Amino acid sequence: MVPRNRMNQAQAMSQLTAYLDRNGNNTVAQYNMAVLLDASGQYEEALAYYGKATTSSTKDYYATMKAECEKRLADQKALSTQ
């Protein structure tokens, strides 16, 4: 059985992907997709969406979240090489 939060997360990603297919330049949707991917440990994919969102927005927390995701990715890579 899939945990409820994972099922909801997968459903949210699916719906957001469909939305982004139609509205690819929506900064808030790009940021939300980045957050979902980041929360699921898909840091490289998340960074692509954070990058899109930060180039289209002046919200400081978008850049802050991107930097934190970059750190998580670096940590993950460092741990995988040990």
Sequence and secondary structure as in RCSB ss.txt:
>XXXX:A:sequence
MVPRNRMNQAQAMSQLTAYLDRNGNNTVAQYNMAVLLDASGQYEEALAYYGKATTSSTKDYYATMKAECEKRLAD
QKALSTQ
>XXXX:A:secstr
   HHHHHHHHHHHHHHHHHHH TT HHHHHHHHHHHHHTT HHHHHHHHHHHHHH   HHHHHHHHHHHHHHHH
HHHHHT 
